[in-house]
């Protein structure tokens, strides 16, 4: 008897569930006209705003990050240690992974790029072009600021009292560019290849910004990565030149001592032998040191040559750039679906609220 009763309760519960679903479906269907109107409005609004978006040009550069030769660096480290040189063994991992990506987002790098000239128009700076193509920036600046931005001398060589205003304009522009105009990422997590995409309303701006951005980061990477190697080469070259001068001086001293005693008295041989032997000993001592320094110098140069180029560009952006057109129909459909779903949820919530209030 208990089992039969439980089955009947389950059947009643299932029946009540279907009745509730049917009830709310009918309520929604009765409001079809409202759902249609809101869906149409959603389509129209989404279509309108999407149509206002400009055509975007995309400049893309991909490159591989080289890590250098650890074995060669180890050999140079062993040879250089006796001379107290720093070969910079820890810089090999300085700009790998997320560190390099963050370097691309650096405020100073972006501002430096914005102060560069357009590739095809040397009379216009990138920041000036940015204020021409970006409606958001246009609306935020005053007429006086527009005149200042058009003045290249103000942007590149501001007076001391103009620095604050110039920096404010640059910081605002850099923020907009960093948030909206470019993206740096790894297309494949397993490959050490980095991709830089720049999307802009103007083709020349997208191409120029992409080119300068990759170039600036490349130069900074080279400067930091190979900076200690350049310093070591300079130091070693100075030591090589100093020791070579000592050797040359000793050889000259030996020859001079012979020339100074052409008709030497056999009983006074020490006047020639002692200076000559001292000079020869000095030559032999410094020749071995000179050979070791030369070997160390060549190893350092070899290590530096293996580290450059540290960033190898695979694909560069070329004209014409890829275009991205506004997708009005797709966005309109999304807006329509969103409007329909929101309207249905609101109708159901309102109906449920009315039913609860009636039961009370």
Secondary structure, DSSP 8 states (H G I E B T S, - for coil): -HHHHHHHHHHHHHHHHHHHHHHHHHHHHHTHHHHHHHHHHHHHHHHHHHHTS--EEEEEEEEEE----HHHHHHHHHHHGGGT----GGGGGTT-THHHHHHHT-HHHHHHHHTSB-SS-TTSBHHHHHHHH-HHHHHHS-HHHHHHHT-HHHHHS--GGGHHHHHHHHHHHHHHHHHHTEEEE-SSTTS-EEEEEEEESSHHHHHHHHHHHHHHHHHHHHHHHHHHHHHHHHHHHHHHHHHHHHHHHHHHHHHHHHHTTTT--GGGTHHHHHHHHHHHHHHHHHHHHHHHHHHHHHHHHHHHHHH-SSEEEEE---SS-EEE---HHHHHHHHHHHHHHHHHHHHHHHHHHHHHHHH-
